[in-house]
Amino acid sequence: MKIISKIKGSLAIYRPLIKSLQTGLLLITGITGYASARCPVMNWSTLLGLTVSLFLSISGSTLLNMWYDRDIDAKMNRTKHRPLPSGKVSPKEVLIVGLLISGIGVSLALSMSLIFGIVVFAGLFIDVVIYTIWLKRKTAWSIVWGGISGGMPILAGRALGMGEIDVIGILFSLAILLWIPTHILTFSIKYFEDYKRAGVPTFPSTYGEHKTRIIIALSSLGAAISIALVAYGIGLSWGYLRLFAVLTVGIIGLAFASVFKPSENVNFGLFKYASLYMLGSMLLVIFGTLF
């Protein structure tokens, strides 16, 4: 019983440290990339290897980010209660666990496919070293690199299925890259004071809220176009394409509403819908290619 209680306690601590919802969404994009290659459905060993390697790599990179950002997390009301700044877990432990599971994830990916492993490692390196350590505290444009790293799981999955990096894989990554501002910039508007207190440059603090909303609208439109090109390029049926159109109308409508009729409710609605839009799009690709 004590062992079970200890495991439950560790899971409760590490779940927010790996940002389980974000990790889950990125993991689904990786599976989507693999499924889009129309690989044999019953190739469960490959699918399992992809899932485990991506989960460990994404979780590991998030842990390393949390370890490095623990000082600024302590300054923000939104994040000061996280396990690291609140002292529930030691920085040394998180660093060791982050390095360990990242290493296992990348090693497993490399053992499956060289190109798959390289893309997985690139995503981890860009996220931790370029985005978090080098640029996040220096420029608002760091989110571009965060978006590139966010697009690596789906590119990796596609590359594993195809054996190469192709145009569809690049369009998939571009869609994630352009979707990231919709997700992150709405967040930075909502928590403007938190980021300001921590000294983290954001688009709202650098360019103002109105220009930020315009960037959100344009990037949402770009993401929708990229996903539409992917859906058409992989040959989804018109039934699935119509469902894509419904999802797209929602995100573009909310994005442009945030420009012309800005409000806290619209901003929060766009933030929530952005994740549902991406999840829905990924599921449509999976079902559209496998069934």
N, C-alpha and C positions, 0 to 999 in steps of 0.2 A: 504493500500500500504506500509506503514511503517513497519507493522508487517511482510509482505512478504519479504521486503528488508532485514529485520533483520534476518529472517530465512535463506535466501539465503547467507547472510554474515557469519552466523554461520556454515552453511554447507561447505562453501568455506574454512573456517578455520579448521574445524574438519576432512575434507576429507583426507588431508595429515597426520593428527595426527593418524588416524586409519589405514594408509597405505591401502587404499581402494582396490588396485589390489591384494596385498598379502592376505588381509582379504577375498576377494572374492574367491581366489584360495583355501584357507583353508576351506572356507564354502562349496565349491563344493566337496572337498574331504569328508567332513562329509556327504553330501547328497549321495555321491557315496557309502560310507560304508553302509548307510541305504538301498539304492537301491539294493546293492549286496546281501542282505538277502532275496530278492525277496518278499518284503512285498506287501500287496495289493496296487495297483497303486492309487486307489481312496481314500486312507486313508489320505485325505488332512489335517485334523486337526493335526495329528501326524507329518506329513511332515512340516507343518507350524510351529508347536511348536519347532521342531528340528532346523529349519532354524533361527527362531528368537532367540532361546537360544544360539545357536552357534555364531550367528552374534554379539550378545551383549557381550558374554564372550570373544570372540576373539578381538573385538574392544576395550573392557574394558582393557584387558591385554596389548594391544598395547598402549593405552593411558597411562597406568601406567608405561610402559617401557619408553615412550617418556618423561614423567614427571621426572623419575629418571635420564635419560641420557641427560637431557637438557644442562648440563655443558660441556659434551664432544661433543655434537652436535654443540655447539657454536664454537668449535675449528676446525671443519672440513669444508672445502669449500663446500662440497657436501650437508651438512645439516645445515649450519649456518643460512640459510634463512627460515627454518621451523618456524611455528608459535610460538613455545615456546622460542627458543633462540633469535628470532627477536623481541620478545615482543608483538606480536599480540594478545596473550592470556595469562592470568596469570597462574602461576604454581598451585595456589590454586584451581582455577576453573577446570583445567584439572584433578587434583587429585580427586576432588569431583565427577566429571562426570565419571572418570574411575572407581572409587570404586562403584558408584551407578549402572552403567550399568553392571558391572561385577557381582555385587550381584544379580541383577535382572535376568541376564542370567543363573547363577548357580542355583538360586532358582527355576526358571522355569524348568530347566533340571531335578532337583531333584524331582519336582512335577510330572514329566512325568514318570521317572523311576529311581530307586535308583542307579543302576549300571551306567546308562547314566550320571546322575548327578555327581557321583564320578569321572568318567573318565574326564568329562568336568572340574571339579574343579581341578583335578590333572594336567591337561594341563595348566590351568591358574597359579597354584602355581609353577609348574616347570619353566614356562616361566618367571614369574615376580621375584620370590624369588630366585630360584636356579640359573637360567641362568643370568638374568640381574643384580640383586642386589649382589649376592654372587660371581659368577665366571667370568663374562664377562670381568672385568678389571684385572683379575688375571692370566688367562690362555687361550691359544688359543683353548684348548680342551672344552671350554664352549659351543662350537657349537654342541657338542654331545648332551648336555642337551637341547639346542635350537631345535635340530632335534627331540628329544624325545617329547618335547611339541608340535612340529609341527605335529607329528603323532597322537596326541590325538583326534583331530576332526574326523578323519576317523575311528579310533577305537571306538569312542563314537557312531558314526552313526551305525556302524556294531553291536555294543553291544545293541543299542536300538532296532534294527530290530530282532536280534537273542535272546535277553534276557540274553545273557552271552558273555563272552570274549572267542573267539575260535581261532583256528589256523589261519584261513583266516584273522581275525582282526589283529592278531599279525603280519602276513606277510604284510598286508596293512601298518601298522605302521612302520615296518622295511623298507619298500620301501620308505616312506617319509623320515625316518631318514637317509637313504643312499643317497637320492636325495638332501638333504639339502646342503652337501658339494659342489655339483656341482653348486648349485645356489649361495651360500654364498662365497665360496673360489674364484670363478672367479671374484666376486665383490671385494674381498679383494686384489686380484692381481691388478685390475684396479685402485683401490683407495688406494694403498699402502701408499703413503705419507700422506694422510688424517688420516688414522688409526694410523700411526706413530706419527703424530703431536698431536693426542688426547691421546696418551699413551695406546691405546687398543691393547693387544697382538693378533696377527693373525698367521695363519700357514705360510704365506710368510715371516713374520718378524722373526718367531721363527725357522723355518726349511728350509727356502729358497724357491725360486719360483719353482725350478725343482721338488723337493720332493712334493710340494703342488700340482703340476700338475699330478703327479703320483697318489696321494691320490684321486684327482678328478676323474681320469680315473677309478680307482678301485671301488670307491664308485658308479660311474655311472653304471658300470657293475653289481655291487651288487643290485642296485635299479631295473635295468632292469630284472634281474633274479627273484627278489622278486615279481615284478608285473606280470611277465610271469607265475609264480607259482600260483598267485592269479587267473589270467585269466583262467588258465587250471582248477584250483580247483573249481571254481564256475560254470564251465561247459559252457563257452562261445563257440559259434560255430567257426568252422575253418575260416569262413570269417572274423570274428572279430580278431581271433588270427593272421591271416596274416597281418591285419592292425597294430596290436601291433608290429609285426616283422619289419614293415617298420619304425615305430616310433623309435624302439629300435636301428636299424642300424644307424639312424641319430645321436642319442645322443652318442652312443659308438664310432662311427666314429669321431665325433668332439672332444670327450674326449681324445681319443688316438692321434688325430692330434695335440692337444694342448701339448702333451708330446714330440712327435717326430718332429713336425714342429710348435713350439710355435710362436705366433705373437699376436699383439693386436687385429687384426681382428678375428682371430680364437677364442681368449678368449671371446671377446664380443659376437661373434656368438653363442658360447656354453652357455653363460649366458642367452641370449634371448631364445635359443632353449630349454633350460632346463625347462623353464616355459611352453612353448608350448607343450613339451613332456608330462609333468605332466597333464596339462589341457586335452590334447588329450586322454591320457590314462584313465583319470577319465570319460570322456564323452563316451568312448568306453565301459567301464564297465556299465555305466548307461543305454545306449541304448541296450547293449548286454543282460542285465538282464531283462529289462522291455518290450522289443519288440522282 
